[in-house]
Amino acid sequence: MHRLLIVDDSPYYRLRFSKIFARSERLTVAGLAQDGVEAIRQISVLKPDIVLLDLLMPVMDGFGVLRWAMANQPLPIVVCSSFSDRDRVFKAIELGAVDFMLKPTPRASQSTSNLEDQIIQRVEEAVDAKPSFSIASADLRAEIIAAERKAQGAHVELICIAASTGGPGAIQKLVAELPKDLSAPIIIAQHMPVGFTAPFAERLNSISHYKVIEARDRETIKPRHIYVAPAGSQTIVLREEGRLVLSISRSAPEFLHAPSADALFTSAAAACGNRILGVVLTGMGEDGALGAEVIRRAGGHVLAESNQSAVVFGMPRSVIERGCASAMLPLPAIAPVLLAYTLKE
């Protein structure tokens, strides 16, 4: 059993989370903390495998805990917050949190029960996350050169990116490092709660030379634009009268996730043929693997984040094991390689 530390200034939520995780088959509650100072002490003494962390607390807030932990005792930290804390959540991701989720409301309902199940699942997935580490520049350059050679002549017109656990941080790093010469439009399918994709797009927009927005139904896909697929819906790509168009609809029952990387990749392959590039980043599960197969059958290309940098290797590994990866690259190598896939000969 993995050891979980619960950090929250609310006695109600400390008790609530203790009861929720009593149902887990992979986690046992090793300790409780009511503020950041106590959290740091318990991390040092108890050596938990994972921390569930509130952000707004007295004495020391969750950001102080994150900074201390990443500098002194790196471990997976999942932020649990209220809906109003969206901007703070993305700051926590930048500081090293691997995932985030919403606190369940005090009022019991079927949706509350479902949310509790999701909380257990997300924290169980996050316990396998590993801290990021640097990659030698010589090794990185060699991997970039090899992947760029494979990309010659691809001339893709659309890039689709998929991620789950660990994805917000990885996507922020990737978008910030996009080459200035890159102009191909990008669509991102990131698993996150409803209501968070619009502020996530705003945060990405502040760090990129692209214009980043939440995807809207019937919108024409334009160069130098990044479209974040809205949570709770399916985003697909259509070709109408020679132009690429977004279609946003209610989630179909055949897809486990909303947005679904499989739905996005499959539609993009149908619309773009061999001029589509799929990118699968960190995340638990297999979303994107079937879509990657469709892309490769259409003659398109797929990049998978390698185990060197992926916080959780599940999604990239499922693509690699199916033989669908055109290249396997650590996160810092992906941005320059995207440019190589879009250049004309």
C-alpha positions as a Markdown table, in Angstrom:
| # | Residue | x | y | z |
|---|---|---|---|---|
| 1 | Met | 0.0 | 0.0 | 0.0 |
| 2 | His | 1.2 | 3.5 | -0.8 |
| 3 | Arg | 1.3 | 6.0 | 2.0 |
| 4 | Leu | -0.9 | 9.2 | 1.6 |
| 5 | Leu | -0.6 | 12.5 | 3.5 |
| 6 | Ile | -3.7 | 14.6 | 3.5 |
| 7 | Val | -3.1 | 18.4 | 4.0 |
| 8 | Asp | -6.1 | 20.6 | 4.6 |
| 9 | Asp | -7.0 | 23.3 | 7.1 |
| 10 | Ser | -10.6 | 22.2 | 7.2 |
| 11 | Pro | -11.4 | 19.4 | 9.8 |
| 12 | Tyr | -14.4 | 18.5 | 7.7 |
| 13 | Tyr | -12.3 | 17.8 | 4.6 |
| 14 | Arg | -9.5 | 16.0 | 6.5 |
| 15 | Leu | -12.2 | 13.6 | 7.8 |
| 16 | Arg | -14.0 | 13.5 | 4.5 |
| 17 | Phe | -10.8 | 12.6 | 2.6 |
| 18 | Ser | -9.8 | 10.0 | 5.2 |
| 19 | Lys | -13.2 | 8.2 | 4.7 |
| 20 | Ile | -12.9 | 8.5 | 0.9 |
| 21 | Phe | -9.4 | 6.9 | 0.8 |
| 22 | Ala | -10.4 | 4.2 | 3.2 |
| 23 | Arg | -12.0 | 2.7 | 0.1 |
| 24 | Ser | -8.8 | 2.7 | -1.9 |
| 25 | Glu | -7.0 | -0.6 | -2.6 |
| 26 | Arg | -3.7 | 1.1 | -3.3 |
| 27 | Leu | -3.5 | 3.9 | -0.7 |
| 28 | Thr | -3.5 | 4.1 | 3.0 |
| 29 | Val | -3.8 | 7.4 | 4.9 |
| 30 | Ala | -0.4 | 7.8 | 6.7 |
| 31 | Gly | -1.1 | 11.2 | 8.2 |
| 32 | Leu | -3.1 | 14.4 | 8.4 |
| 33 | Ala | -1.9 | 18.0 | 8.5 |
| 34 | Gln | -3.8 | 21.2 | 9.0 |
| 35 | Asp | -1.3 | 23.7 | 7.6 |
| 36 | Gly | 1.9 | 23.9 | 5.5 |
| 37 | Val | 4.3 | 23.9 | 8.4 |
| 38 | Glu | 2.8 | 20.7 | 9.8 |
| 39 | Ala | 2.8 | 19.3 | 6.3 |
| 40 | Ile | 6.5 | 19.8 | 5.8 |
| 41 | Arg | 7.2 | 18.2 | 9.2 |
| 42 | Gln | 5.1 | 15.2 | 8.4 |
| 43 | Ile | 6.6 | 14.8 | 4.9 |
| 44 | Ser | 10.1 | 14.8 | 6.6 |
| 45 | Val | 9.1 | 12.3 | 9.3 |
| 46 | Leu | 6.5 | 10.0 | 7.6 |
| 47 | Lys | 8.1 | 9.9 | 4.2 |
| 48 | Pro | 4.7 | 9.6 | 2.4 |
| 49 | Asp | 4.5 | 8.3 | -1.2 |
| 50 | Ile | 2.1 | 11.1 | -2.2 |
| 51 | Val | 0.4 | 14.2 | -0.8 |
| 52 | Leu | -3.1 | 15.5 | -1.3 |
| 53 | Leu | -2.7 | 19.3 | -0.8 |
| 54 | Asp | -5.0 | 22.2 | -0.1 |
| 55 | Leu | -3.7 | 25.5 | -1.4 |
| 56 | Leu | -5.3 | 28.1 | 0.9 |
| 57 | Met | -4.2 | 27.5 | 4.5 |
| 58 | Pro | -3.0 | 29.5 | 7.5 |
| 59 | Val | 0.6 | 29.7 | 8.8 |
| 60 | Met | 2.0 | 28.4 | 5.4 |
| 61 | Asp | -0.1 | 27.9 | 2.3 |
| 62 | Gly | 0.2 | 25.0 | -0.2 |
| 63 | Phe | 2.5 | 27.0 | -2.5 |
| 64 | Gly | 5.1 | 27.1 | 0.3 |
| 65 | Val | 4.8 | 23.3 | 0.7 |
| 66 | Leu | 5.3 | 22.8 | -3.0 |
| 67 | Arg | 8.4 | 24.9 | -3.1 |
| 68 | Trp | 9.9 | 23.2 | -0.1 |
| 69 | Ala | 9.0 | 19.7 | -1.3 |
| 70 | Met | 10.3 | 20.1 | -4.9 |
| 71 | Ala | 13.6 | 21.5 | -3.5 |
| 72 | Asn | 14.1 | 19.1 | -0.6 |
| 73 | Gln | 12.1 | 15.9 | -0.9 |
| 74 | Pro | 10.5 | 15.6 | -4.4 |
| 75 | Leu | 7.3 | 13.5 | -4.5 |
| 76 | Pro | 4.0 | 13.4 | -6.3 |
| 77 | Ile | 1.7 | 16.1 | -5.0 |
| 78 | Val | -2.0 | 16.4 | -6.1 |
| 79 | Val | -3.7 | 19.7 | -5.5 |
| 80 | Cys | -7.4 | 19.5 | -4.3 |
| 81 | Ser | -9.1 | 22.9 | -4.6 |
| 82 | Ser | -12.5 | 24.6 | -5.0 |
| 83 | Phe | -13.7 | 25.8 | -8.4 |
| 84 | Ser | -12.8 | 29.4 | -7.6 |
| 85 | Asp | -9.1 | 28.5 | -7.2 |
| 86 | Arg | -8.5 | 27.9 | -10.9 |
| 87 | Asp | -5.7 | 30.5 | -11.3 |
| 88 | Arg | -4.0 | 29.2 | -8.2 |
| 89 | Val | -4.2 | 25.6 | -9.5 |
| 90 | Phe | -2.2 | 26.4 | -12.6 |
| 91 | Lys | 0.4 | 28.3 | -10.5 |
| 92 | Ala | 0.6 | 25.1 | -8.4 |
| 93 | Ile | 1.2 | 23.0 | -11.5 |
| 94 | Glu | 4.0 | 25.3 | -12.5 |
| 95 | Leu | 5.6 | 24.8 | -9.1 |
| 96 | Gly | 5.5 | 21.0 | -9.5 |
| 97 | Ala | 2.1 | 19.6 | -8.6 |
| 98 | Val | 1.4 | 16.6 | -10.9 |
| 99 | Asp | -2.4 | 16.9 | -11.0 |
| 100 | Phe | -5.4 | 18.6 | -9.5 |
| 101 | Met | -9.0 | 17.9 | -8.8 |
| 102 | Leu | -12.1 | 19.6 | -7.3 |
| 103 | Lys | -13.2 | 19.1 | -3.7 |
| 104 | Pro | -16.5 | 17.3 | -3.3 |
| 105 | Thr | -19.3 | 19.4 | -2.1 |
| 106 | Pro | -20.7 | 18.7 | 1.4 |
| 107 | Arg | -24.1 | 17.8 | 0.0 |
| 108 | Ala | -24.4 | 14.2 | -0.9 |
| 109 | Ser | -25.6 | 13.3 | -4.4 |
| 110 | Gln | -24.9 | 10.8 | -7.2 |
| 111 | Ser | -22.5 | 13.2 | -8.8 |
| 112 | Thr | -20.7 | 13.6 | -5.5 |
| 113 | Ser | -20.3 | 9.9 | -5.3 |
| 114 | Asn | -18.9 | 9.8 | -8.8 |
| 115 | Leu | -16.5 | 12.6 | -7.9 |
| 116 | Glu | -15.2 | 10.7 | -4.9 |
| 117 | Asp | -14.5 | 7.7 | -7.2 |
| 118 | Gln | -12.6 | 10.0 | -9.6 |
| 119 | Ile | -10.6 | 11.4 | -6.7 |
| 120 | Ile | -9.5 | 8.0 | -5.6 |
| 121 | Gln | -8.6 | 7.0 | -9.2 |
| 122 | Arg | -6.7 | 10.2 | -9.9 |
| 123 | Val | -4.6 | 10.0 | -6.7 |
| 124 | Glu | -3.9 | 6.3 | -7.3 |
| 125 | Glu | -2.7 | 7.1 | -10.8 |
| 126 | Ala | -0.6 | 10.1 | -9.6 |
| 127 | Val | 1.3 | 8.0 | -7.0 |
| 128 | Asp | 3.2 | 6.5 | -9.9 |
| 129 | Ala | 4.4 | 9.9 | -11.1 |
| 130 | Lys | 8.0 | 10.7 | -11.0 |
| 131 | Pro | 9.8 | 14.0 | -10.5 |
| 132 | Ser | 11.2 | 15.7 | -13.6 |
| 133 | Phe | 14.9 | 15.7 | -14.1 |
| 134 | Ser | 17.3 | 17.3 | -16.5 |
| 135 | Ile | 18.6 | 15.6 | -19.6 |
| 136 | Ala | 22.2 | 16.0 | -20.8 |
| 137 | Ser | 22.3 | 18.6 | -23.7 |
| 138 | Ala | 24.5 | 16.4 | -25.9 |
| 139 | Asp | 22.0 | 13.5 | -25.6 |
| 140 | Leu | 19.1 | 15.8 | -26.2 |
| 141 | Arg | 20.6 | 17.3 | -29.3 |
| 142 | Ala | 21.3 | 13.8 | -30.8 |
| 143 | Glu | 17.7 | 12.8 | -30.2 |
| 144 | Ile | 16.4 | 16.0 | -31.9 |
| 145 | Ile | 18.6 | 15.6 | -34.9 |
| 146 | Ala | 17.5 | 11.9 | -35.4 |
| 147 | Ala | 13.8 | 12.9 | -35.1 |
| 148 | Glu | 14.2 | 15.9 | -37.5 |
| 149 | Arg | 15.6 | 13.5 | -40.1 |
| 150 | Lys | 12.6 | 11.3 | -39.9 |
| 151 | Ala | 10.4 | 14.3 | -40.2 |
| 152 | Gln | 11.8 | 15.5 | -43.5 |
| 153 | Gly | 9.1 | 15.9 | -46.2 |
| 154 | Ala | 6.2 | 15.4 | -43.8 |
| 155 | His | 4.8 | 18.9 | -44.2 |
| 156 | Val | 2.0 | 18.4 | -41.7 |
| 157 | Glu | -0.9 | 21.0 | -41.7 |
| 158 | Leu | -2.3 | 20.2 | -38.2 |
| 159 | Ile | -0.8 | 19.1 | -34.9 |
| 160 | Cys | -3.0 | 17.4 | -32.2 |
| 161 | Ile | -1.6 | 17.0 | -28.7 |
| 162 | Ala | -3.1 | 14.7 | -26.0 |
| 163 | Ala | -2.2 | 14.5 | -22.3 |
| 164 | Ser | -3.7 | 13.5 | -18.9 |
| 165 | Thr | -2.0 | 13.2 | -15.5 |
| 166 | Gly | 1.0 | 15.6 | -15.5 |
| 167 | Gly | -0.2 | 17.1 | -18.7 |
| 168 | Pro | -0.9 | 20.7 | -17.7 |
| 169 | Gly | 2.7 | 21.2 | -16.6 |
| 170 | Ala | 4.1 | 19.4 | -19.7 |
| 171 | Ile | 1.9 | 21.4 | -22.0 |
| 172 | Gln | 2.9 | 24.7 | -20.5 |
| 173 | Lys | 6.5 | 23.9 | -21.0 |
| 174 | Leu | 6.0 | 22.7 | -24.6 |
| 175 | Val | 3.8 | 25.7 | -25.6 |
| 176 | Ala | 6.3 | 28.2 | -24.1 |
| 177 | Glu | 9.1 | 26.6 | -26.1 |
| 178 | Leu | 7.4 | 26.5 | -29.5 |
| 179 | Pro | 9.8 | 27.8 | -32.2 |
| 180 | Lys | 9.0 | 31.3 | -33.5 |
| 181 | Asp | 8.9 | 29.9 | -37.1 |
| 182 | Leu | 6.3 | 27.4 | -36.3 |
| 183 | Ser | 2.8 | 28.4 | -37.6 |
| 184 | Ala | 0.8 | 25.1 | -38.0 |
| 185 | Pro | -2.4 | 25.2 | -35.9 |
| 186 | Ile | -2.5 | 23.0 | -32.8 |
| 187 | Ile | -5.4 | 21.3 | -30.9 |
| 188 | Ile | -4.9 | 20.2 | -27.3 |
| 189 | Ala | -7.0 | 17.5 | -25.6 |
| 190 | Gln | -6.1 | 17.6 | -21.9 |
| 191 | His | -8.2 | 15.7 | -19.4 |
| 192 | Met | -9.3 | 18.1 | -16.7 |
| 193 | Pro | -12.5 | 19.1 | -14.9 |
| 194 | Val | -15.3 | 21.1 | -16.6 |
| 195 | Gly | -14.6 | 24.9 | -16.2 |
| 196 | Phe | -10.9 | 24.7 | -16.2 |
| 197 | Thr | -10.0 | 24.5 | -19.9 |
| 198 | Ala | -10.8 | 28.2 | -20.6 |
| 199 | Pro | -8.5 | 29.6 | -17.9 |
| 200 | Phe | -5.9 | 27.0 | -18.9 |
| 201 | Ala | -6.1 | 28.4 | -22.4 |
| 202 | Glu | -5.7 | 31.9 | -21.0 |
| 203 | Arg | -2.6 | 30.9 | -19.1 |
| 204 | Leu | -1.1 | 29.3 | -22.2 |
| 205 | Asn | -1.9 | 32.4 | -24.2 |
| 206 | Ser | 0.2 | 34.5 | -21.8 |
| 207 | Ile | 3.4 | 32.5 | -22.4 |
| 208 | Ser | 3.1 | 31.7 | -26.2 |
| 209 | His | 3.6 | 33.5 | -29.5 |
| 210 | Tyr | 0.5 | 31.6 | -30.6 |
| 211 | Lys | -3.0 | 32.8 | -29.9 |
| 212 | Val | -4.4 | 30.3 | -27.5 |
| 213 | Ile | -8.2 | 29.9 | -26.9 |
| 214 | Glu | -10.7 | 27.4 | -25.8 |
| 215 | Ala | -12.1 | 25.7 | -28.9 |
| 216 | Arg | -15.5 | 26.8 | -30.1 |
| 217 | Asp | -18.0 | 24.9 | -32.3 |
| 218 | Arg | -17.9 | 25.6 | -36.1 |
| 219 | Glu | -14.7 | 27.7 | -35.8 |
| 220 | Thr | -12.3 | 27.7 | -38.7 |
| 221 | Ile | -8.9 | 26.4 | -37.7 |
| 222 | Lys | -6.2 | 29.1 | -38.3 |
| 223 | Pro | -2.4 | 29.1 | -38.4 |
| 224 | Arg | -0.6 | 30.3 | -35.3 |
| 225 | His | -3.6 | 29.3 | -33.2 |
| 226 | Ile | -3.8 | 26.8 | -30.4 |
| 227 | Tyr | -7.3 | 25.4 | -29.5 |
| 228 | Val | -7.8 | 23.8 | -26.1 |
| 229 | Ala | -10.6 | 21.2 | -26.3 |
| 230 | Pro | -13.3 | 22.1 | -23.8 |
| 231 | Ala | -13.8 | 19.7 | -20.9 |
| 232 | Gly | -17.0 | 17.7 | -20.8 |
| 233 | Ser | -17.4 | 17.7 | -24.7 |
| 234 | Gln | -15.8 | 16.0 | -27.7 |
| 235 | Thr | -13.8 | 18.1 | -30.1 |
| 236 | Ile | -13.3 | 16.8 | -33.6 |
| 237 | Val | -11.9 | 18.1 | -36.9 |
| 238 | Leu | -13.8 | 18.3 | -40.1 |
| 239 | Arg | -12.8 | 19.4 | -43.6 |
| 240 | Glu | -15.4 | 21.6 | -45.3 |
| 241 | Glu | -14.9 | 23.3 | -48.7 |
| 242 | Gly | -11.1 | 22.9 | -48.3 |
| 243 | Arg | -10.8 | 24.4 | -44.8 |
| 244 | Leu | -10.4 | 22.7 | -41.4 |
| 245 | Val | -13.3 | 23.3 | -39.0 |
| 246 | Leu | -13.8 | 22.4 | -35.3 |
| 247 | Ser | -16.9 | 20.6 | -34.2 |
| 248 | Ile | -17.8 | 20.5 | -30.5 |
| 249 | Ser | -20.5 | 18.2 | -29.3 |
| 250 | Arg | -21.7 | 16.4 | -26.1 |
| 251 | Ser | -19.6 | 13.5 | -25.2 |
| 252 | Ala | -20.5 | 10.2 | -27.0 |
| 253 | Pro | -20.8 | 7.1 | -24.7 |
| 254 | Glu | -18.2 | 5.2 | -26.6 |
| 255 | Phe | -15.5 | 7.5 | -25.4 |
| 256 | Leu | -14.3 | 7.2 | -21.8 |
| 257 | His | -12.9 | 10.7 | -21.7 |
| 258 | Ala | -14.2 | 14.1 | -22.6 |
| 259 | Pro | -12.3 | 15.4 | -24.4 |
| 260 | Ser | -11.1 | 12.2 | -25.9 |
| 261 | Ala | -7.7 | 12.0 | -27.7 |
| 262 | Asp | -9.0 | 9.0 | -29.7 |
| 263 | Ala | -11.9 | 11.0 | -31.0 |
| 264 | Leu | -9.7 | 14.0 | -31.9 |
| 265 | Phe | -7.0 | 11.9 | -33.5 |
| 266 | Thr | -9.4 | 9.8 | -35.5 |
| 267 | Ser | -11.2 | 12.8 | -36.9 |
| 268 | Ala | -8.0 | 14.7 | -37.7 |
| 269 | Ala | -6.7 | 11.7 | -39.6 |
| 270 | Ala | -9.9 | 11.6 | -41.7 |
| 271 | Ala | -9.6 | 15.3 | -42.4 |
| 272 | Cys | -5.9 | 15.6 | -43.0 |
| 273 | Gly | -4.7 | 12.2 | -44.2 |
| 274 | Asn | -0.9 | 12.0 | -44.1 |
| 275 | Arg | -0.5 | 15.6 | -43.1 |
| 276 | Ile | -1.5 | 15.1 | -39.5 |
| 277 | Leu | 0.9 | 14.9 | -36.5 |
| 278 | Gly | -0.3 | 13.5 | -33.2 |
| 279 | Val | 1.6 | 14.1 | -30.0 |
| 280 | Val | 1.0 | 11.9 | -26.9 |
| 281 | Leu | 2.4 | 13.3 | -23.7 |
| 282 | Thr | 2.3 | 12.1 | -20.0 |
| 283 | Gly | -0.9 | 10.5 | -18.7 |
| 284 | Met | -2.4 | 7.4 | -17.2 |
| 285 | Gly | -4.4 | 5.0 | -19.4 |
| 286 | Glu | -4.6 | 4.4 | -23.1 |
| 287 | Asp | -6.5 | 7.4 | -24.5 |
| 288 | Gly | -4.9 | 8.3 | -27.8 |
| 289 | Ala | -3.5 | 4.8 | -28.6 |
| 290 | Leu | -6.4 | 3.9 | -31.0 |
| 291 | Gly | -6.4 | 7.3 | -32.5 |
| 292 | Ala | -2.6 | 7.0 | -33.1 |
| 293 | Glu | -3.2 | 3.7 | -35.0 |
| 294 | Val | -5.7 | 5.5 | -37.2 |
| 295 | Ile | -3.3 | 8.4 | -37.8 |
| 296 | Arg | -0.5 | 5.9 | -38.9 |
| 297 | Arg | -2.9 | 4.0 | -41.2 |
| 298 | Ala | -3.7 | 7.3 | -42.8 |
| 299 | Gly | 0.0 | 7.9 | -43.4 |
| 300 | Gly | 0.3 | 10.5 | -40.7 |
| 301 | His | 2.9 | 10.8 | -37.9 |
| 302 | Val | 2.9 | 10.3 | -34.1 |
| 303 | Leu | 5.3 | 11.5 | -31.5 |
| 304 | Ala | 5.3 | 9.9 | -28.0 |
| 305 | Glu | 6.9 | 11.4 | -24.9 |
| 306 | Ser | 9.6 | 9.1 | -23.7 |
| 307 | Asn | 9.9 | 7.6 | -20.2 |
| 308 | Gln | 12.9 | 10.0 | -19.6 |
| 309 | Ser | 10.5 | 12.9 | -19.0 |
| 310 | Ala | 6.9 | 11.6 | -18.8 |
| 311 | Val | 5.5 | 12.2 | -15.3 |
| 312 | Val | 3.2 | 9.2 | -15.9 |
| 313 | Phe | 4.2 | 6.9 | -18.8 |
| 314 | Gly | 0.9 | 5.2 | -19.4 |
| 315 | Met | -0.5 | 7.0 | -22.4 |
| 316 | Pro | 2.8 | 7.3 | -24.3 |
| 317 | Arg | 3.7 | 3.7 | -23.5 |
| 318 | Ser | 0.4 | 2.5 | -25.0 |
| 319 | Val | 1.2 | 4.2 | -28.2 |
| 320 | Ile | 4.7 | 2.9 | -28.3 |
| 321 | Glu | 3.7 | -0.7 | -27.5 |
| 322 | Arg | 1.3 | -0.6 | -30.5 |
| 323 | Gly | 4.1 | 0.3 | -32.7 |
| 324 | Cys | 2.5 | 3.7 | -33.6 |
| 325 | Ala | 5.3 | 6.1 | -32.6 |
| 326 | Ser | 7.2 | 7.7 | -35.4 |
| 327 | Ala | 9.6 | 8.9 | -32.6 |
| 328 | Met | 10.0 | 8.7 | -28.8 |
| 329 | Leu | 11.3 | 11.9 | -27.4 |
| 330 | Pro | 11.8 | 13.6 | -24.0 |
| 331 | Leu | 9.7 | 16.7 | -23.5 |
| 332 | Pro | 12.5 | 19.2 | -24.2 |
| 333 | Ala | 13.1 | 17.7 | -27.6 |
| 334 | Ile | 9.5 | 17.8 | -28.9 |
| 335 | Ala | 9.1 | 21.6 | -29.6 |
| 336 | Pro | 12.0 | 21.8 | -32.2 |
| 337 | Val | 10.9 | 18.6 | -33.8 |
| 338 | Leu | 7.4 | 20.0 | -34.4 |
| 339 | Leu | 8.9 | 22.6 | -36.6 |
| 340 | Ala | 10.7 | 19.9 | -38.7 |
| 341 | Tyr | 7.4 | 18.2 | -39.4 |
| 342 | Thr | 5.8 | 21.3 | -40.8 |
| 343 | Leu | 8.6 | 22.6 | -43.1 |
| 344 | Lys | 8.3 | 22.3 | -46.8 |
| 345 | Glu | 11.1 | 20.6 | -48.7 |
